[in-house]
Amino acid sequence: MPAASICAFIWLVYDAAMERILFDGRDVIHPAGLLGMRERTITIGAVSKEYRMIG
């Protein structure tokens, strides 16, 4: 089976709970923004971690 056919069945579950906590100033690259990933990316997150209420 060609690699392109296998990739069509792969999904990405992306945990975005802490994606805005940056230590080096780099921009966040969301995987759904990459070519061909929008339809295959499931994004999850948590309000408590997003607003730094960890613990």
Biopython code that builds the backbone (N, CA, C, O; Angstrom):
import numpy as np
from Bio.PDB.StructureBuilder import StructureBuilder

atoms = [
    (1, "MET", "N", (0.857, -1.182, 0.000)),
    (1, "MET", "CA", (0.000, 0.000, 0.000)),
    (1, "MET", "C", (0.905, 1.248, 0.000)),
    (1, "MET", "O", (1.816, 1.336, 0.822)),
    (2, "PRO", "N", (0.672, 2.203, -0.897)),
    (2, "PRO", "CA", (1.481, 3.426, -0.937)),
    (2, "PRO", "C", (1.353, 4.238, 0.349)),
    (2, "PRO", "O", (0.319, 4.198, 1.015)),
    (3, "ALA", "N", (2.406, 4.970, 0.691)),
    (3, "ALA", "CA", (2.427, 5.779, 1.919)),
    (3, "ALA", "C", (1.285, 6.795, 1.947)),
    (3, "ALA", "O", (0.726, 7.051, 3.013)),
    (4, "ALA", "N", (0.929, 7.374, 0.812)),
    (4, "ALA", "CA", (-0.163, 8.358, 0.759)),
    (4, "ALA", "C", (-1.491, 7.724, 1.160)),
    (4, "ALA", "O", (-2.325, 8.380, 1.784)),
    (5, "SER", "N", (-1.695, 6.460, 0.808)),
    (5, "SER", "CA", (-2.928, 5.771, 1.182)),
    (5, "SER", "C", (-2.976, 5.505, 2.685)),
    (5, "SER", "O", (-4.032, 5.615, 3.307)),
    (6, "ILE", "N", (-1.840, 5.158, 3.258)),
    (6, "ILE", "CA", (-1.776, 4.911, 4.704)),
    (6, "ILE", "C", (-2.029, 6.204, 5.463)),
    (6, "ILE", "O", (-2.761, 6.203, 6.453)),
    (7, "CYS", "N", (-1.440, 7.303, 5.021)),
    (7, "CYS", "CA", (-1.597, 8.592, 5.703)),
    (7, "CYS", "C", (-3.034, 9.089, 5.681)),
    (7, "CYS", "O", (-3.425, 9.869, 6.549)),
    (8, "ALA", "N", (-3.814, 8.662, 4.725)),
    (8, "ALA", "CA", (-5.210, 9.101, 4.641)),
    (8, "ALA", "C", (-6.049, 8.558, 5.798)),
    (8, "ALA", "O", (-7.130, 9.075, 6.077)),
    (9, "PHE", "N", (-5.553, 7.521, 6.468)),
    (9, "PHE", "CA", (-6.295, 6.912, 7.572)),
    (9, "PHE", "C", (-5.776, 7.343, 8.943)),
    (9, "PHE", "O", (-6.302, 6.892, 9.960)),
    (10, "ILE", "N", (-4.780, 8.184, 8.993)),
    (10, "ILE", "CA", (-4.169, 8.604, 10.258)),
    (10, "ILE", "C", (-4.792, 9.904, 10.731)),
    (10, "ILE", "O", (-4.938, 10.850, 9.957)),
    (11, "TRP", "N", (-5.163, 9.949, 12.018)),
    (11, "TRP", "CA", (-5.706, 11.150, 12.648)),
    (11, "TRP", "C", (-4.711, 11.628, 13.699)),
    (11, "TRP", "O", (-3.977, 10.825, 14.275)),
    (12, "LEU", "N", (-4.687, 12.923, 13.947)),
    (12, "LEU", "CA", (-3.832, 13.503, 14.977)),
    (12, "LEU", "C", (-4.724, 14.078, 16.070)),
    (12, "LEU", "O", (-5.598, 14.898, 15.791)),
    (13, "VAL", "N", (-4.508, 13.653, 17.313)),
    (13, "VAL", "CA", (-5.196, 14.236, 18.458)),
    (13, "VAL", "C", (-4.191, 15.174, 19.101)),
    (13, "VAL", "O", (-3.176, 14.733, 19.640)),
    (14, "TYR", "N", (-4.476, 16.474, 19.043)),
    (14, "TYR", "CA", (-3.539, 17.502, 19.480)),
    (14, "TYR", "C", (-4.022, 18.109, 20.793)),
    (14, "TYR", "O", (-5.120, 18.663, 20.854)),
    (15, "ASP", "N", (-3.206, 18.008, 21.844)),
    (15, "ASP", "CA", (-3.528, 18.572, 23.151)),
    (15, "ASP", "C", (-3.008, 20.013, 23.179)),
    (15, "ASP", "O", (-1.805, 20.249, 23.283)),
    (16, "ALA", "N", (-3.930, 20.963, 23.086)),
    (16, "ALA", "CA", (-3.565, 22.377, 23.021)),
    (16, "ALA", "C", (-3.688, 23.067, 24.372)),
    (16, "ALA", "O", (-3.734, 24.295, 24.431)),
    (17, "ALA", "N", (-3.741, 22.302, 25.455)),
    (17, "ALA", "CA", (-3.984, 22.879, 26.775)),
    (17, "ALA", "C", (-2.923, 23.890, 27.183)),
    (17, "ALA", "O", (-3.240, 24.855, 27.880)),
    (18, "MET", "N", (-1.682, 23.700, 26.773)),
    (18, "MET", "CA", (-0.611, 24.610, 27.200)),
    (18, "MET", "C", (0.123, 25.243, 26.024)),
    (18, "MET", "O", (1.273, 25.656, 26.169)),
    (19, "GLU", "N", (-0.513, 25.324, 24.879)),
    (19, "GLU", "CA", (0.192, 25.803, 23.693)),
    (19, "GLU", "C", (0.564, 27.286, 23.762)),
    (19, "GLU", "O", (1.449, 27.717, 23.023)),
    (20, "ARG", "N", (-0.067, 28.067, 24.605)),
    (20, "ARG", "CA", (0.259, 29.494, 24.678)),
    (20, "ARG", "C", (1.303, 29.814, 25.745)),
    (20, "ARG", "O", (1.705, 30.969, 25.884)),
    (21, "ILE", "N", (1.745, 28.810, 26.497)),
    (21, "ILE", "CA", (2.815, 29.014, 27.468)),
    (21, "ILE", "C", (4.133, 28.823, 26.718)),
    (21, "ILE", "O", (4.531, 27.696, 26.422)),
    (22, "LEU", "N", (4.791, 29.913, 26.420)),
    (22, "LEU", "CA", (6.019, 29.875, 25.624)),
    (22, "LEU", "C", (7.201, 30.321, 26.472)),
    (22, "LEU", "O", (7.095, 31.266, 27.254)),
    (23, "PHE", "N", (8.318, 29.642, 26.314)),
    (23, "PHE", "CA", (9.512, 29.968, 27.071)),
    (23, "PHE", "C", (10.599, 30.605, 26.218)),
    (23, "PHE", "O", (11.536, 31.190, 26.761)),
    (24, "ASP", "N", (10.498, 30.507, 24.924)),
    (24, "ASP", "CA", (11.553, 31.013, 24.055)),
    (24, "ASP", "C", (11.070, 32.027, 23.026)),
    (24, "ASP", "O", (11.838, 32.429, 22.152)),
    (25, "GLY", "N", (9.802, 32.450, 23.115)),
    (25, "GLY", "CA", (9.287, 33.479, 22.224)),
    (25, "GLY", "C", (8.920, 33.018, 20.828)),
    (25, "GLY", "O", (8.537, 33.842, 19.997)),
    (26, "ARG", "N", (9.021, 31.739, 20.543)),
    (26, "ARG", "CA", (8.666, 31.248, 19.208)),
    (26, "ARG", "C", (7.160, 31.260, 19.005)),
    (26, "ARG", "O", (6.401, 31.171, 19.970)),
    (27, "ASP", "N", (6.724, 31.369, 17.753)),
    (27, "ASP", "CA", (5.307, 31.308, 17.414)),
    (27, "ASP", "C", (4.804, 29.876, 17.532)),
    (27, "ASP", "O", (5.543, 28.923, 17.287)),
    (28, "VAL", "N", (3.542, 29.739, 17.908)),
    (28, "VAL", "CA", (2.903, 28.428, 17.979)),
    (28, "VAL", "C", (2.468, 28.038, 16.570)),
    (28, "VAL", "O", (1.808, 28.815, 15.881)),
    (29, "ILE", "N", (2.837, 26.847, 16.153)),
    (29, "ILE", "CA", (2.406, 26.321, 14.859)),
    (29, "ILE", "C", (1.401, 25.219, 15.145)),
    (29, "ILE", "O", (1.764, 24.134, 15.599)),
    (30, "HIS", "N", (0.145, 25.504, 14.878)),
    (30, "HIS", "CA", (-0.905, 24.509, 15.118)),
    (30, "HIS", "C", (-0.867, 23.498, 13.986)),
    (30, "HIS", "O", (-0.825, 23.882, 12.818)),
    (31, "PRO", "N", (-0.882, 22.211, 14.312)),
    (31, "PRO", "CA", (-0.790, 21.187, 13.265)),
    (31, "PRO", "C", (-1.917, 21.235, 12.244)),
    (31, "PRO", "O", (-1.719, 20.809, 11.106)),
    (32, "ALA", "N", (-3.097, 21.740, 12.612)),
    (32, "ALA", "CA", (-4.197, 21.835, 11.651)),
    (32, "ALA", "C", (-3.909, 22.873, 10.574)),
    (32, "ALA", "O", (-4.569, 22.878, 9.535)),
    (33, "GLY", "N", (-2.942, 23.746, 10.804)),
    (33, "GLY", "CA", (-2.559, 24.738, 9.815)),
    (33, "GLY", "C", (-1.599, 24.210, 8.760)),
    (33, "GLY", "O", (-1.299, 24.903, 7.788)),
    (34, "LEU", "N", (-1.121, 22.994, 8.945)),
    (34, "LEU", "CA", (-0.209, 22.388, 7.977)),
    (34, "LEU", "C", (-0.988, 21.773, 6.825)),
    (34, "LEU", "O", (-2.143, 21.377, 6.981)),
    (35, "LEU", "N", (-0.356, 21.698, 5.690)),
    (35, "LEU", "CA", (-0.978, 21.194, 4.469)),
    (35, "LEU", "C", (-1.552, 19.792, 4.677)),
    (35, "LEU", "O", (-0.830, 18.866, 5.047)),
    (36, "GLY", "N", (-2.842, 19.647, 4.437)),
    (36, "GLY", "CA", (-3.510, 18.357, 4.499)),
    (36, "GLY", "C", (-3.880, 17.886, 5.893)),
    (36, "GLY", "O", (-4.385, 16.774, 6.043)),
    (37, "MET", "N", (-3.647, 18.699, 6.920)),
    (37, "MET", "CA", (-3.907, 18.258, 8.290)),
    (37, "MET", "C", (-5.204, 18.803, 8.877)),
    (37, "MET", "O", (-5.664, 18.309, 9.907)),
    (38, "ARG", "N", (-5.797, 19.800, 8.253)),
    (38, "ARG", "CA", (-7.006, 20.416, 8.809)),
    (38, "ARG", "C", (-8.135, 19.403, 9.017)),
    (38, "ARG", "O", (-8.804, 19.420, 10.051)),
    (39, "GLU", "N", (-8.339, 18.545, 8.060)),
    (39, "GLU", "CA", (-9.434, 17.583, 8.122)),
    (39, "GLU", "C", (-9.126, 16.406, 9.040)),
    (39, "GLU", "O", (-10.031, 15.655, 9.404)),
    (40, "ARG", "N", (-7.853, 16.235, 9.421)),
    (40, "ARG", "CA", (-7.467, 15.059, 10.202)),
    (40, "ARG", "C", (-6.950, 15.401, 11.592)),
    (40, "ARG", "O", (-6.360, 14.541, 12.246)),
    (41, "THR", "N", (-7.152, 16.622, 12.062)),
    (41, "THR", "CA", (-6.666, 17.026, 13.377)),
    (41, "THR", "C", (-7.843, 17.256, 14.320)),
    (41, "THR", "O", (-8.773, 17.998, 14.002)),
    (42, "ILE", "N", (-7.789, 16.613, 15.478)),
    (42, "ILE", "CA", (-8.766, 16.821, 16.545)),
    (42, "ILE", "C", (-8.035, 17.570, 17.643)),
    (42, "ILE", "O", (-7.051, 17.070, 18.188)),
    (43, "THR", "N", (-8.507, 18.767, 17.972)),
    (43, "THR", "CA", (-7.853, 19.598, 18.980)),
    (43, "THR", "C", (-8.636, 19.530, 20.286)),
    (43, "THR", "O", (-9.853, 19.715, 20.307)),
    (44, "ILE", "N", (-7.913, 19.261, 21.379)),
    (44, "ILE", "CA", (-8.522, 19.253, 22.701)),
    (44, "ILE", "C", (-7.766, 20.245, 23.574)),
    (44, "ILE", "O", (-6.623, 20.587, 23.273)),
    (45, "GLY", "N", (-8.380, 20.704, 24.633)),
    (45, "GLY", "CA", (-7.740, 21.654, 25.530)),
    (45, "GLY", "C", (-8.440, 21.677, 26.871)),
    (45, "GLY", "O", (-9.406, 20.949, 27.097)),
    (46, "ALA", "N", (-7.940, 22.526, 27.764)),
    (46, "ALA", "CA", (-8.512, 22.623, 29.102)),
    (46, "ALA", "C", (-8.456, 24.076, 29.564)),
    (46, "ALA", "O", (-7.398, 24.704, 29.526)),
    (47, "VAL", "N", (-9.574, 24.597, 29.993)),
    (47, "VAL", "CA", (-9.637, 25.994, 30.458)),
    (47, "VAL", "C", (-8.726, 26.210, 31.652)),
    (47, "VAL", "O", (-8.066, 27.246, 31.740)),
    (48, "SER", "N", (-8.675, 25.255, 32.572)),
    (48, "SER", "CA", (-7.857, 25.439, 33.775)),
    (48, "SER", "C", (-6.378, 25.611, 33.430)),
    (48, "SER", "O", (-5.690, 26.416, 34.060)),
    (49, "LYS", "N", (-5.887, 24.881, 32.458)),
    (49, "LYS", "CA", (-4.482, 25.012, 32.071)),
    (49, "LYS", "C", (-4.259, 26.236, 31.193)),
    (49, "LYS", "O", (-3.208, 26.874, 31.260)),
    (50, "GLU", "N", (-5.236, 26.556, 30.382)),
    (50, "GLU", "CA", (-5.120, 27.721, 29.511)),
    (50, "GLU", "C", (-4.948, 29.007, 30.327)),
    (50, "GLU", "O", (-4.228, 29.916, 29.914)),
    (51, "TYR", "N", (-5.607, 29.081, 31.477)),
    (51, "TYR", "CA", (-5.536, 30.275, 32.316)),
    (51, "TYR", "C", (-4.642, 30.064, 33.530)),
    (51, "TYR", "O", (-4.805, 30.721, 34.559)),
    (52, "ARG", "N", (-3.688, 29.131, 33.395)),
    (52, "ARG", "CA", (-2.644, 28.889, 34.393)),
    (52, "ARG", "C", (-3.174, 28.523, 35.774)),
    (52, "ARG", "O", (-2.620, 28.958, 36.783)),
    (53, "MET", "N", (-4.227, 27.736, 35.830)),
    (53, "MET", "CA", (-4.767, 27.237, 37.090)),
    (53, "MET", "C", (-4.364, 25.770, 37.260)),
    (53, "MET", "O", (-5.187, 24.926, 37.615)),
    (54, "ILE", "N", (-3.104, 25.485, 37.006)),
    (54, "ILE", "CA", (-2.595, 24.133, 37.031)),
    (54, "ILE", "C", (-2.466, 23.649, 38.475)),
    (54, "ILE", "O", (-1.960, 24.362, 39.341)),
    (55, "GLY", "N", (-2.930, 22.435, 38.713)),
    (55, "GLY", "CA", (-2.706, 21.873, 40.039)),
    (55, "GLY", "C", (-3.916, 21.338, 40.688)),
    (55, "GLY", "O", (-3.844, 20.839, 41.812)),
]
sb = StructureBuilder()
sb.init_structure("model")
sb.init_model(0)
sb.init_chain("A")
sb.init_seg("    ")
for serial, (resi, resn, name, xyz) in enumerate(atoms, 1):
    if name == "N":
        sb.init_residue(resn, " ", resi, " ")
    sb.init_atom(name, np.array(xyz, "f"), 0.0, 1.0, " ", f" {name:<3s}", serial, name[0])
structure = sb.get_structure()
